[in-house]
Amino acid sequence: MFKTYLREFPKNFSLAVPIMLGQLGHVLVGLVDNIMIGRLGAEPLAAVSLGNTLVFFALFIGIGFSFAITPLVAEADGEQNFTRGRRVFQNGVIMCSINGILLFALIYFIKPVLYQLDQPAEVVKIAFPYLNIVAFSLIPLMIFQGFKQFADGLSLTKYAMYATLIANFTNIVLNYFLIYGKWIFPRLEVEGAAIATLSSRLIMLILIVFILKSRSQLKPYFSKLIQKINTEIFKRLLSLGFPTALQMLFEGGIFTASVILAGTLGAKAQAANQIALNLASMTFMVAVGLGVTATIRVANQKGKKQFFDMKRIAHSIFLQILCIEIVFALLFIVFKNVLPEFYIDDIEVIRIAASLLVVAALFQISDGLQAGILGALRGLQDVKIPTFICFVSYWLIGFPISYYFGKQEQLGSDGIWLGLLAGLSASALLLYIRFYKVSHRYLKKY
């Protein structure tokens, strides 16, 4: 059985790598943005970070809804039901477009809440114009997600990667010209960074539409544009998308809470927390790519009604994630004192970050596994119970441990991360039990 799992590794990885590179591109561009804006001073950097707290939560919601497209397209592809696949694609793009407009409106009207976060008035003042532009960029970004998830559902993961990497490079170039006023461009500082983000997301959307429409095998999907929304398919998209958005909010929320808790311990603890989180997020991109691969391949086998292969492929992905994350864990432990030095030369921050990386080495194994299992469950279109599992694991198990042991008189920063480890481990275990039950139900039925 182990050998059959190993034989699936190359195919899993060929689908996952473009997704990983696309996601990693987003992470690296965010890092470059912070470095370039940071040269303007502390207040502009704080303003961008503050504004992005609202944008990130909106992204969790929008991307969560868009994830519903992939398993439905993959299942239709497995059934060779082209008509249903086209309807899912076209209705999915409409759903993502509506979400983009609603998320823009939401951020635009609730941004005054930034004044309630006890932030310096001058920082909030800088954040507002930045936030207006970046919020508007959610519209093309969400439409892009509709096309991306459609392509992923057909196992065409490389096209979104091409569009993302080109757009991210464009963002960096425009940042340089618009933030600092180079060549013929005006010096717009923080607003320049926002305009660069908007421009790159428009380019990203244009590129993916052009690439997909130019593929001969995909042209039929763009024909016979729907005249009205298909109620049955639209409801299915929403019923899958809403719980998935909640899953992302629950997990994103627990990591945001860890940042806030670390802030109560002082600037050095918060800096160390950010370093460890950034390193862990880099390695997590591998699990993200394989999680989407699990969604695609499991849904595809479900459509073909090949349920034994479906379960075997899912387990091969879980094993692949486990092996990769163990390697990353060993690297984190071995180089725990070296990696933080790439970020800062403060001895105390490096000491705290090194300690956190030991915990991160353990929790990223659980984090990677739960991401892969969630992807497989999404492929089975099982999202409601997993959403409840995520809430219980992160907020009823993980957060109380982080809150209690994360106090200065307890374990401090290590205590916060022990809560993350407990929550993610509980999530991975309970989600696997859920996957076993659901997949076994299919095997018994057929």
N, C-alpha and C positions, 0 to 999 in steps of 0.2 A: 504493500500500500504506500509505503514511504517513497518508493521509486516512482510510482504513478504521480505522486504530488510533485516530485522534482521535475518530471517531464513537463508540467504545466508552468514552471517558473519562467521560461523564456517568453511565452505568450503573455503571461501576466505582466511581465516587465515591459514588453514592447508597447502595451497599451498604457501602462502607468507612467513611463518616462516623460512623454510629452506633457502630461498633466502635472507632474512634479516640476518640470522646468518652467512651465507657465506660472505655477504657484510661487516657485522660488523667485521668478522674475519680479512678481509683485512685492515680495518681501525685500528683495535687494533694492528695488526702486524706492520703497519706503525708507530704507536706510539711507540711500543717497539723498532723498528729499530732506531728511532731518539734518544731514551733514551740511548741505548747501544752505538751508534756511538758518541753521545754527550759526553760520558765519555772520549773520545779521545781528546776532545778539540773543540774550536769554528771553526777552519778551516776545519777539516773533516766533521763536521755537516753542515757547509755552503756549502761544496763541494757536499755532497749528496743532499741537498735541491736544489742546483743550477742544478745539473744533472737531477733531477727528474722533473724539470719544462718542459724539452723537452720530457721526457718519458710520463708524464701525458697527454700531448696533443696528442701524438701518441696513447696512450690508448683510448682516446676519439674516435679517428677515427676508430681504430680496433674494439672496442666493439660496436660502433654504427653500423658498417657493419654487425657484427655477430647477432645483434638483429633482422635482417631481417629473420633469419631462423625460429624463434619461431612462428610467426603468420602463416607462410606458412605450417609448420608441424602441428600446431594445427588445421588449417582449413582442411588439408588433413585427419587428424584423425577424425574430425567431419563428414567429407564426407565418412569415412571408405574407403578412397582411399589409400591403403597401397603402391601401386606402386609409386604414386606421392610423398608420404611422404618419401619413401626411396631415391628417386631421389633428393628431396630437401635436405635431410640430407647429402648425399654423395657430391653433388655439393657445399653445404654450407661449408663442411669441406675443400674442395679444395679452395674455395674462402678465407676462414680464413687462410689457410696455405700460400697462395700467399700474402695476406695482411701482415702476420707476417714477411715474407722475405722482402717485400717492406718497411715496417716500420723500420726494422732493418737497411736496407741500407740507408734510409732517415736520421735517427738519426746519423749513423756513418759518413755520409758525410757532414751533416750540423752542427756537434758539434763545429766547429771553431767559430760559431756565438756567443758562450759564451764569447769570447774575446771582442765582441762588446757591451756587457751588462754592461760595466764599473765595472767589478768585479775584486777583487784582483788577480793578476797573480798566486799566490801560491794556491789559492782556485781552479782556473780553472785547474791548473796542476794536482791537486788531483782528480778533477772531471772526467778527461778524461778516465783513466783506469776503473773507476767505471762505467762510462756511456757505454763504449764498451761492458762490460759483461752484464749489465742490458738490454741494447738494444738487444743483442742476445737472451736474455730470452723472448723477445716478441714473438719469433717464436713458442716455445711450449705453451706460454700463449694463443696466438690467436687460435692455433689448439684446445686447451682445450675449448675455447669459442665456437667453432663449435660444439663440443660434448655436452657441457652444454646447449646451446640454443636448440639443438635437443631434449634433455631430458626434458627441460622445456616445449617445445611444446607438449609433450605427458603427461604433468602434473606430471612428475617424478622429482620434484625439489629437493628431498632429496639427490640424488646420487652426484650431484655436491657439495652439502654442505659437505658431508662426505669427498670427495677428497680435498676440499678447507681447511677444518679445520685440517685434518691430515698434509697436506703440510705446512700450516701456523705454526703448532707446530714444524715441522721439520726445518723450516726457523729460528725460534727462537733458537733452540738447535744449529744448525750450525753456527748461528751468534755468539753465545757464544764461541764456539771452534775456529772459524776462525778469528774473529775480535781480540780476546785477546791472541790467541795462547795457548789454554788450552789443557791438556792431550798430545796426540801425534801430535797435529796439529801445523803448523807454525803460527806465528803472522802476519796476512795479513792486519789487520786494515780495511780500507774502501774497499779494493779489496776483503777481506774476506766476507764482507756484500754482495757484488755483487755476489760472487760465491754461497753464501747461497741462495740468491734470485733465481739464475739460477737453482740450484739444486732442490729447493722446487717446482719450476714451472714444471720441468721435472717430478718430482714425482707426482705432481697433474695431469698431462696429463696421465701418465701411470696408475694411480689409476682409473681415470674416464673411460678410455678405458677398463680396466680389469673389472670394476663393470658393465658397460653396456653390454659388450660382454657375461658376465656370466649370464645375465638375459635371461631366456628361451624365454620370449615374445618378446625380442628385437633381437634375433639372426637372424631372416630373414632380418633385416635392414642391417646387415653386409655381407649378401650373395650377389652374383651377382654384384660384384664391377664394377662400370662403366668403360668402356673402353675409353670413351671420354666425354668431357663436354657437358651437355645438354644446348644448346644455349638459348632456351626459358626460362628455369628455372634460368639459370645463370644471364640472363638479368633482370629477376624479382627480384632476390636477390640483384643485384646492384642498381636497381631502388628504392627499399625499403631501402637498407642499406646506400646509400650515403646521402639522406636527414636526416636520423636518426643520422648519424655521425655529420652532420652540426648542428643539434639540440643540441647535447652534447657539441660541440665546442662553440656554442653561449652562452650556460649557463655556462659552465666551464670558458669561457673567461671573463664573467662579474664578476665572483667571483675572478679570478686572477687579474682583473683590480682593484677590491676593495682592494686587498692586496697591490698592487703598490701605489694606492692613499693613503692608510693608512700610507705607508712608508714615504710619503712626510710630514706627520704630526709629525714624530719623532718615536723613538724606542718604547716608552711607548704605543703610539696609535697603532703601528703595532702589538705589543705583545697582546694588548687587542683585536684587530681585530682577531688575530689567535686563541685566546681562545674562543671567541664567535663563530667563524666559525667551530672550532672543535666540540663544543657542539651541534651546529645546524646540523652538518654532521652526528652525532650519531643518532639523532632522525629522520633524513631524511631517514635512512635505512629502517624504517618501510614503508614509502611511496614508496621507491624503490621496496620493496618486493610486495606490493599491486599493484604497477604499472605493474610489470611483470605478476602478477596474472590477471590483467585486460586484458592484451594482450592475454594470454592463453585462458581465459574463453570466451572472446568476439569472438576471432577467431574460437574457437570450435563451438560456437552457430551459427556463420555465416556459417560455413561448413555444419551444420545441417539444415540451413535455418529456424532456430527458432528465428526470429528477435525480437519478443516481449520479449522473455526471455533474448536475447542478451542485449537489452536496460535496462531491469530490473536488470540484474546482474551488468552491468556497474554502474548504479546508486547506487546499494548496496555498491559497492567498493568505490565510491566517498563519500558516507555518512560515511562509516567506517573510511576512511582516515580523514575526517573532525572531527569526534568524537575523534579519537586518537590524532590528532594534537592539538585540543583545550585543551586536558588534558596536553600535553607537554607544551603548551603555558602558562597555569596556573602555572605549576611547574617552568618554567623559570622565571616568574614574582615573584613568592613567594620566590624562592631561588636565586634570581639574585645576592645577595651579598655573598652568600655562595659558589656557584659553582666555581667562579674564584679562590677562595682560594686553591682549589685542584691543581692548576697549578703554582701559584706564591704567594709570600707574600708582593709584592709591593703594597702599598695602592693606589697609583695613577692609576696603571694598573687595579686593582680590581674595582676602581670607574668607569673607562671608560668602562670596560667589562660589569659591571652591567647595565650601561645605554644601551649598545648595545643589551644586552639580552632581554630588553623590546621590542625593535624593532624586534629582532629575534623571539620573541614569536608570533608576528603578521605575519611576513613574512613567517615563516615555515608553517603556515596554507595554504597560497597561494602556497608555493613551493610544499607542499605535494599534494595539489589538482591538480596542473598542471602536476605533475609527473604521477598521476593516470589517468588523462584525456588523456595525451600523450600515455600512455600504451593502453588505450581503442582504441584510434584512430589508433595506430599501429596494433591492432588486426583487425581493419577494413581495414588495408593496405592503410590508408589515411595518407600520410607523407609529401607531398609537400607543401600544404597550411599551415599545422602546423609548418613546418620549417620557412616559411615566417613570421608567427605569432611570433615565438620565436625571430627571428632577430629584428622585429619591437619593441617587448616588452622590450627586454633586451638592445638593442643598440640604439634605437631611442627614447625610453621613459626612461628606467632605468638609463643608463650610463650618459646621460646629467644631470640628477638630481643629481646623485652621484658626478659628476665632479664639478658642480657649488656649491652645498651646502656642499660638502666635504672639502672645503677650510677652512683654519684656521680662517679667518675673518667671515665665515658664521657659519655653525653648526658643522664643524669638522667631527669626526668619526660618529656621529649620522647622519649627512648629507649623508655620503657615504651609510649608511645602509637604509636611507629613499629611496634612489635611487633603492636599491635592492628590497625593499618592493613594490615600485611603479611598477617596471619591472615585478616582479613575479605575482603581483595581476592582472596586465593587461594581462599577459600570461594566467593565470588561467581563467579569464573571457572570453577572446577571444577564447581560446581552447574549453571551454564548449559550446559556441555558435556554433563553428564548429562541435563538436560532435553531438549536437542536430540536426543540419541540415542534417548531413550525415546519422545518425541513422534513422531519420524521413523519409529520402529518401528510405531506405530499407523497412520500414513499409508500405509506400504508394505503393511501387512497388509490394509487395507480399501481 
